[in-house]
Amino acid sequence: MTQITVQVEGMKCPMCEAHVNDAIRDRFAVEKVTSSHKKNETIILTEIPIEDESLRATITAMGYQVGSITREPYEKKGFFSRFSK
């Protein structure tokens, strides 16, 4: 699984976060998406690769500005995850 972190400028409230999350869920097959207007970022967990340009186009179409997009492998963390190794 991959964690994609997108810097998103222009989100001002929780409703903005919800709009960005809904647009990403509608457009891409993702496991989880969360946004923070305070941190100016959206974090996406996905098994399927998402192209930067598609992601950028989806968010900018809503009137927000997209900054950097970073990817890193994601490993689920939790109480029992330390026992699975």
C-alpha positions, 0 to 999 in steps of 0.5 A, spaced: 500 500 500 502 507 498 501 513 502 500 519 497 501 526 501 498 532 497 499 539 499 493 543 498 492 550 498 485 554 499 482 549 504 479 554 509 474 549 513 472 542 514 467 542 509 472 544 504 476 538 507 470 533 505 469 536 498 476 534 497 475 527 500 469 526 496 472 528 489 478 523 490 473 518 492 469 519 486 475 519 481 479 514 484 479 507 488 482 509 494 482 505 501 482 511 505 483 519 504 483 524 509 484 532 509 486 537 513 485 545 512 490 546 518 495 542 515 494 544 508 494 537 506 490 531 503 493 524 505 491 518 500 492 510 502 491 506 495 493 499 492 492 502 485 497 507 483 494 514 481 498 519 476 500 526 479 497 529 473 490 526 474 490 527 482 492 535 480 487 535 475 481 533 480 483 537 486 485 544 481 478 543 478 475 544 485 478 551 485 484 549 490 492 549 488 496 543 489 503 543 491 508 538 492 505 530 491 510 525 495 509 518 496 511 513 501 510 505 502 505 505 508 505 499 513 498 499 517 500 501 525 496 498 531 497 495 537 497 488 534 502 490 528 508 489 532 506 481 533 505 480 525 513 480 524 
